[in-house]
Amino acid sequence: MSGLAEPPATDRCPRCGGGFHCGARDEAPCPCTGFTLTPAVLGELRSRYDGCLCLACLAQLAAELPQV
């Protein structure tokens, strides 16, 4: 056990409705920065959803959408 507590779920994923913590404004980089998405995929996600997606949904969509 690392001793670090998970941040509280302060956001709601617009895709699945689940609670999560968006780390975009945290001191450390948000875990979503580990995903490499093309500008086309980012544009598609922005057109479909308002706000940040939870990591599970982001990972699933990143795997499903063509990275062209």
VOTI-407089 format. One record per residue (C-alpha): residue number from 0; residue in one letter; x, y, z. Coordinates in steps of 0.5 Angstrom, whole numbers. Example, Ala and Ser with C-alpha at 12.3 -4.5 7.8 and 13.67 -1.06 7.14 Angstrom:
 resi resn     X     Y     Z
    0    A    25    -9    16
    1    S    27    -2    14
END
This chain:
 resi resn     X     Y     Z
    0    M     0     0     0
    1    S     3     7    -2
    2    G    -1    11     3
    3    L    -3    16    -2
    4    A   -11    16    -2
    5    E   -15    17    -8
    6    P   -18    24    -9
    7    P   -25    24    -8
    8    A   -30    23   -14
    9    T   -31    31   -15
   10    D   -34    30   -23
   11    R   -39    26   -27
   12    C   -37    22   -33
   13    P   -42    25   -39
   14    R   -41    18   -42
   15    C   -42    13   -36
   16    G   -45    17   -31
   17    G   -40    15   -26
   18    G   -36    19   -21
   19    F   -29    21   -22
   20    H   -24    26   -20
   21    C   -21    30   -26
   22    G   -14    32   -25
   23    A   -13    37   -30
   24    R   -12    42   -25
   25    D    -8    38   -20
   26    E    -1    39   -18
   27    A     1    33   -21
   28    P    -1    31   -29
   29    C    -7    28   -30
   30    P    -7    21   -31
   31    C   -11    22   -38
   32    T    -5    25   -41
   33    G    -2    18   -41
   34    F    -7    17   -47
   35    T    -4    19   -54
   36    L   -10    21   -58
   37    T   -10    24   -65
   38    P   -13    31   -66
   39    A   -19    28   -70
   40    V   -20    23   -64
   41    L   -20    29   -59
   42    G   -25    33   -64
   43    E   -30    27   -64
   44    L   -30    26   -57
   45    R   -31    34   -56
   46    S   -37    34   -61
   47    R   -40    28   -57
   48    Y   -39    30   -50
   49    D   -38    36   -45
   50    G   -33    36   -40
   51    C   -28    30   -38
   52    L   -29    23   -39
   53    C   -27    18   -33
   54    L   -21    14   -35
   55    A   -24     8   -36
   56    C   -29    11   -42
   57    L   -23    15   -44
   58    A   -19     8   -45
   59    Q   -25     4   -48
   60    L   -26    10   -53
   61    A   -19    11   -55
   62    A   -18     3   -57
   63    E   -25     3   -61
   64    L   -24    10   -65
   65    P   -19    10   -71
   66    Q   -13    14   -69
   67    V   -13    17   -76
END
